[in-house]
Amino acid sequence: MITEQIIYFSGLGAAVGFVHTLLGPDHYIPFVFMAKARNWKQKKTISITVLCGLGHVASSVALGFAGIALGIGVTRLTDIESIRGNWAAWGFALFGFVYMLWGLSRAYKQKPHKHLHIHNGGVVHEHGHVHSHEHDHLHSAEKLTNITPWVLFVIFVLGPCEPLIPVIIYPAIEKRGSISEAIIVSMVFSIVTLVTMISMVLILQKGINLVRLNKLERYTHAIAGAMLLLSGVGILFLGL
């Protein structure tokens, strides 16, 4: 039966899930810029976003219910979430830094330059080329293509939904001791979080695809890495 308490906490869960996700650019910025850099199709981008989002909310939900089952206090669970948050932030920062360096190296190798050729009869012409040919970097590109979604997934599993435990799960349990109510509220929170993540990714992806980078196109990987690095720094020092 739907009670006023379920409606109240479900509404609270929806609001917190929406605001928490919207104010945390690390929930969507990495997917937008990685999709741009790696030329992911929209379907693949959304699939990776959903996968990471599910890992993100499921880990905190699992921790919350484990805490309830084991009788662990809210303060202790919040401390655990804080530790996980630091791990995720450092994960973003370190992976972003490494990816940015790789992107800069790739951009440097792709820098176009010209060579003069003198033919018989004194005819001179020039042509441009880059040193970074596709076949030269096939293996490294394939490796990064394969591991990037999984690196993001691991980081998001480590990343906590900080408000979920103290604001939603425990009040739903402590008010009337109903596990079913806590499950419903957690589902509402999770669905709203995922929908918000997907919506922001779609909106920003549509916008960024309209931007013509021209000569900066070869720096898309470096820019994507920088965005991941900034996401980690924002979590660590700005509490985003």
Secondary structure, 3 states (H helix, E strand, C coil): CCCHHHHHHHHHHHHHHHHHHHCCHHHCHHHHHHHHHHCCCHHHHHHHHHHHHHHHHHHHHHHHHHHHHHCCCHHHHHHHHHHHHHHHHHHHHHHHHHHHHHHHHHHHHCCCEEEEEECCCCCEEEEEECCCCHHHHHHHHHHHHHHHHHHHHHHHHHCCCCCHHHHHHHHHHHHHCCHHHHHHHHHHHHHHHHHHHHHHHHHHHHHHCCCCCHHHHHHHHHHHHHHHHHHHHHHHHHCC
